[in-house]
Structures are given as structure tokens and as C-alpha cells.
Amino acid sequence: MSEYKPITSNLGALTSVASAAASTTILAANARRKGATVINTDANALCLRLDGGTATTTTGFNVRLVQNAYYEIPFGYTGLVTGIWEADGAGAANVCEFV
């Protein structure tokens, strides 16, 4: 039987991605990533896609974040995260990536 080893990190990198009404990279693929968080500061909802495809506001998303909503990217997921806002506003996606 193997011993459980929790995912740990001692380094977080903060970035901010301005809102856009077109699919944009929220978090680049990173093989060293342990986890990440996203907070949507825009008044418009942010639709996140977690499989690296083009995000859309209709069916091309996995998670919809309203203003000031918080989401944890599944810890251990190292792929590309894309997103699109339902309309372009003045906010951003505030991202913290743990490596």
C-alpha cells in the first residue's frame, strides 16, 4: 500500500488577465503547476474552459464565474486554461498559480 502524499507548494505567482469578449488565455500550460485560483473582478461573468479549447459563452466552458466569484483549478491539472467574458468590461481575472 502506498503512502498518501499531499500536494504542496511554497511559491505562488500572481497575474491579472484583462477582461475580453474573445477567448483568451487565462493560464498557460505548465507541467510544474500544483494548482491555481481565479477570481473574476469584472461585472460580467467569466466562462472558463479547462481543456485548452476555445472558450465560448454558450457551450464551450466548464465553469461560469460571476463578479467576485472564486474558483480553484483542480490541483494537479497542468493544462491550458482559456476564458471569455460575457461582455468586455473593466475588470480582470486575478490568477494565482502554485508551483
N, C-alpha and C positions, 0 to 999 in steps of 0.2 A: 504494500500500500504506500502510495507517495504522500509526502507531507505537503499540506497546503501552504503556499507562499503568496502572501498578499502582494498586489501591485503597489509599488511605492515610487515616489518621485520627490526630489528635493529641488526641482527647478521648474518654474512656471514662466512662460513667455507671453506677455500681453500684446495684443494687436487690436486694431479697430478697422472695420471694413465699412465704408460709407454705403448708405442705402442706395439701391439701384433697381429700376424696373426691368432689368435684364438679368439673366442668370450670371452669377459671378462667383468666383472662388472665395469661400469663407475660410477654409483651412486647407492648405496644400497637403498632399500625401506626405507622410513622414514615418518611416519604419521605426524610428526611435520613440514615437509618441506613446505615452502611457494612458493619457486621457485628455479631455478638453471640456471647457464650458463655454456657453454662448449666452449673452444677454442682448435682447433686442431693445434698443433705446428709441427706435423710430415709432411714430404714431401709427404707421401702417404695419400690418402683420408681415413677418418674415417666414417664408416657406423654405425649410432646409431639406436637402436631398443628400442621403448618406451613402449612395453607391457610386458617386463620381459622375453621374449623368447630368444632363442639363436640367436645372430646376425650373419648374413652371408653377403657376398659382392654381392650376386646375387638378391634374392628377400626378404631376411629376414632382412630388415631395413626400417626405416621411413624417415631418414634424412641422407644425404651424405655431409660431411664437407671436403672441400679441405683444403690445407695448409693455416693456419692462419684464417680460417673461424670461425665465432662466431655464436652460437645458444642459444636461450633461451628455456629451457624446459618449457612447458606450466605451467604457475603459477597455483598452486593448485594441480598439479599432484604429487602424493606421492609414486608412484610405482618404481620398479626396472628399471634401465636403463642399457642396455648392449651395447657393441660396438665391432667392429672388424676393423682393418686397412686392406687396400687392399694389403699391404705387410708390413713386420716388418721393422721399421726404427729406427731412433734415437730420435724421438720426443715423444710427450705425449698428453693426453687430460688434459688441465688445467680446473678444475671444481671449481665453487663457488656455494655452496648450502646455501640458505637463510632459516633460521628457526625463 
